[in-house]
Amino acid sequence: MQGRRHARVRELLKRELSAILLREFPPGQNGLLAVNEVVVAGDLKRATAYIGIVGTAEQRQSAPALLKEHRLRLQALLGHAVALKFTPELRFVIDDAIVRGNRVLEILDDLEKTLPPEVP
């Protein structure tokens, strides 16, 4: 069972990685890269970051390659930003929760438009 330390490390990595991504990849050219969650291995040597992408379809398609290409540099920047014995080896997973959430909202709006008005 992971305790308070793991929770604190996850939140620290999430906050610092978010700041690094915002600084290194401005939203205008790559879309907005947001860290939705960070999962840390039990030994704190590996971390999986779930990244949400807000932008055009092209930006969402190019983001995984961009993150893979710059993974080592992002890992080094994260190592300088946090004080841990080991810098976790980063792995990025694209999280489409934002897209799915927007789709659910669109469906709810469509349903609301098709329902007859309520009678008082």
N, C-alpha and C positions, 0 to 999 in steps of 0.2 A: 504494500500500500504506500502510495506516495503521500508525503506529509506536507507540512507548511513550507519547508525549504523548496520543494519542487514547485509548489504554487508560486512562491516568490520569484524563483528563477524563471518560470514560464512568463510571468507578467513582466519581469525585467527585460527578457529577450524580446518579447512582443513590443514593448514600448520603444526600445532602442532600435530594433529592426525597422519599425514603422518610421522612425525619424530618419534612419539611413536611407530607406527607399524613397522617402519624400525628397530628401536632399540630392540623392544621386540620379533619380529618374523623375524629372519635373512632370507634372500631370499633363501638360500641353502636348508633348510629343509621344508619350507612351501610355496615355490614359492614367487614371489614378490607381496606384497599386496600394492595397490596404491589407494589413496583416490581420486576418480574422482570428487566428488562434495559433499558438505554438505548443507542440507536444514534445516533451523532453524525455529521453531514455532514462532508465533508472540510474545509470552511472554518470549522467549529465554529459556524456561525450558525443551524443547525437541529438539533433533537434529537427523536427519537421515543422515547417512554417506553412500554414494554409493561407494562401494569398487570394484575395478577391480583386477583381479588375473591373473598374468602371471606365467605360470608353467605347469606342467604335468596335465593330466586329474585327477589323484588321488589327486593332490594338490588342484585343483579347487573344487573337491567334498568334501574334508575335511575342506576347509576354513570356510564355514558357521558355522559348529559346533565349530571350534576353536574360532571364533569371539564371538559366543554366550557364550561359556564357560568362556572366559576372559573379557566379557563385563564390569563387575563391576570394575575389576582392571584397565582396560583401561580408564574407566570413572574417576576413582580416579586419575590416572596419568594425565589425561587431566585437572582435577580440580586444580592440583598443578601447571600445566604449564601455565594456563591462569588466568587472574584476572577478573573474572566476579562475580556478586552477587550470582548467582546460577550456579552450574555446570549442563549443560544440560544432561538430561537422553538420553543416546545414543541408537540408533537403527541402525543396520547394514543391508544394502540391497546389495546383490551381483549384480554388474553391468557388464553385458557381452558385453559392447560396444567394448572392445579390441578384443574379439573373433569375434564379428560380423564384425569389421573393417578388421581384418585379412582375414576373409572369402571373403569379397568384393574384397580385393586385389588379392586373389587367383583366383577369377572368372575373374577379369580384365586381369590377366596374361594369363589365359587359352584362353580367347577371343583373346588376342593379338597374341598368338601362332597359332590360327586357321585361322586368317584373312590372305588373300593373301598379299604378299609384295606390297607396293605402287610402282606404275610406275612413274618415273620422267617425 
